[in-house]
Amino acid sequence: CDALKQAGEQIQRPEAPSDPFTRAEGYRYLSRLARAGLEWYLEFNDPAFPVLYVPSHETIKIGADNPDNLYQKAVLDGRHEYRIRGRRGTVYYLSFLTSKGSYAENSRQTETGFLDGEQLQLEPDGSFEIIVSARKHAGNWLPMEPETIALLVRQTFMDRKAETPAELTIERLDRGATPEPLTAEQLETGLRTAASFVNNTARLFADWSQSYLPRPNELPPADQKLCHAVGGDQNIFYYHGY
């Protein structure tokens, strides 16, 4: 709780709007980051039994997330191998990205592997399998490194009402039969890491916003290396403005 208090400093920065509405939305943003952090580092944080969950959506906003995207995330361990099973659907764009580092750790999510949906080898019924591993595999392969800790899937809609999203599941190939029980140490680590995630994420995007202030009402190209260093998609060219 004491660590979470520090995040409020980002809402009270001198360049941030101070009207009651914007302040209220700012604090709600922090509450959403807290929910996101608890899901990532406590609820879905077992790389032996990964779950593809939705980390950002209508009521959890992280920063620069695209409302035309369906995001899915899973916690991984790059020392093991995983299998994604799915059906392609008709969604306009699909990509898979593995990464190391995190906003909680160092405000980075460095790419360790990337697979474009256009590269997928599909069965006649649209189904597919992807092996996720540090060791190269034939067929659909999504690379990792031993330090990989996460998978991020982007599904981008051109017309959400008319398109069908890909259906996806993931499993670790060498996992045990059942998950290990939660320990007090894991709980403490998860809570502390979630608080660090809230602080670092709020600071990261507040710093970004501050950097746009000198050029109001413009949409210049962003720093592409920076965007990709925090988990951006290599097929996306980013613009940011104030």
N, C-alpha and C positions, 0 to 999 in steps of 0.2 A: 504493500500500500504506500509506503514511504517513497519507493522508487517511482510509482505511478504519479505521485504528486508532482514530480519534476517535469512531467510532460506538459503540465499546464503552462509552463514558461513559454512554450512555443505559441500559444494562443495570445499571450500578453506581450509579444514582441512589439517594439515601438512602431514598426512599419505595418503591423497588422491592423485591420479595421477594428474599431472599438465599439461600434454601435451594438445594442443589445441583441439584435437578430444574428449578426455575424458571430458575436461571441458565443451565443447559444449553439449555433451550428458548429463552431470550432470545438466546443467541449463535447458535443455529440460525436464529432469526428474522432476524438480521443477514445470515447466509449466504444466506437466501432473498431478501432485499432486494438483495443483490449480484447474484444470478442475474437478478432482475427488471430491475435497472439495466443490466446488460450486454446483455440482449435488447433493451431499449428503445433504448438509446443507441449500440449498436454493431451488433448483428445485424440489427435491423429498422428502421434509422434512415435509409432512403433515401426521401424523399417523392416522388421521381420513379417509384419502383417499390414502392409500399406493399404491405404484406402484413398481412392480418388474422390476428393471432396471439393466443394466450390469455395475458394478462399475469399472471393470478392464478388459482390452481387448488389442487388438493389439497396440493401441496408447495411452492407459493409463496404466502405470505400477506402482504398489504401492510398492511391496516388497515381494519377495519370492512367487509371484503368478505363478501358473502352466500354461504353454501354452497349456496343454492338457485339461484344465478345461474351462467350461462355468460357470462363476460366475453370480449370481443374488442376488440383495439386496433389502430390503424394510425397511423403517422406521416404527416402531411399538410403541405402548404405552401399557406396561404390565398390565395396569388397565382395559383394554378392551379385547374383544374377536374378533378373526379373523377367516376367512375360506379361505383355499387354495383349489382351484379346479384344477385338472390337468389330463393329460393323460401320462402314464409312458414312452412310447416310448421304444427305445432299447438301450439307452446310457448305458455304462458299469456300471457306479457308480452314485448314486444319494443320496445326504444327505441334511438335513435341520437342521440349528442351529440357536437358538435364543441367544441373548447376551445382557449384560449390560456393560456400560462403552464404551469409544471410544478412538481412537488415539488422537482426538482433546482434550479430557478431561484429560485422564491419561495414554495414550499409552497402554490401556488394552481393550480387548473385551472378558469379562468373560462369559463363557457358562452358560446359564440359562435353556436350553432344547436342546435335540438332538433327531432326528429321522432318522434312516437309511432307505434308499429306500428298502432294503430287508425286512423290517418289515411292509411295506405298505400292507394294505388289498385292493386288486384291484377288480374292477368289471370285468366281462368277456371281455369287450371291452378295458380293460386297463385303464379305468378312475378311479379316486379316489377323495375323499375329506379329508382334514385334518383340524381339529379344533385346533387353536393356542390360548392358554389361560393359565392363572394361575390356573384355576379350572380344575380338572381332568375330562376328557370326555371318554366315551366308543368309541371304534373304533380307527381310526387314530387320535392320539393326540400328538401335539407338545407342551411341557410345556413352560411356561414363568414364570417370577417373576414380582411383581409389578414394579420393576426397569428396566425391559427389554425395550430396545429401538430399537433393530434391528433384522432382519432375514437375514441370509446368506444361499444361496443354492449353492451347488457344484454339477456340472455334469461333470464327468470325462470320456473322450473318450479313448478307445483303438485304434479305427480306425474311425476317424471323418467322413470320406467320406461314410462309410458303416453304421453308427449308426444314429438313430433319437433321438434328444434331447427330454426330457419331455416338454410338453406344460403346462404352469402354469399361474394362475391368483390368486390375493388375494383381499379380501375385508374385511372391518371392519363390524361386524354384527350389531352394534348399532350406526352407523354413521347417520348424517343428510342427507338432500337431495342434498345439494350442498356445495362445499368448501367455507370457509370464505375468504373474500378478503385479500390480502397481506397488512400488515401494515408497517409503517416506522420502528417500533421497531423490527418486525420480520426480516426485511431486514438487519438492522444493526447487529442483533444477528447472522444471517446467514453468513454475510460477515466476522465478527470477528471470528466465529467458524471455518469457512473454512480456514482462515489464520492460526489459531492455529493448525488445522489439517495438513497443509503443513509443519509447523515448527516441530511439534512433530513427524510426520511420517518420514520426512527426517532424523531427529536426531536418531530415533529408529533404522532405518536400516543402517545408517552410523556407529552407535555404534556396531551393530551386525557385520558388515564387519570388523571393527577394531579388534574385539575380535577374528576373524579367522586368523589374520596375523601371529601369532606365529607358525601355522602349515600349511604352503603352500603346495599345490598339494596333499592334503589329503581330505577325505570325512568322517570325524568322526560324530558319532551321535550328534545331537543338544541337547540342554536342552529341553526335552519334555514338562516339566511343563511350561516353558516360551513360547514355541511355542503354546501350547493350551491356555495360558492366553491371547494371542493376537488374538484369533479367529481361531486357528488351529482346524482341524477335528480330533476327538478322534480316528478315524479308521486309521489315517495316522501316521507313524513313520518317523520323520523328520531327515534329514542329511543336514549339511551345510558346505561348504568349500570355501577356497580362492585359 
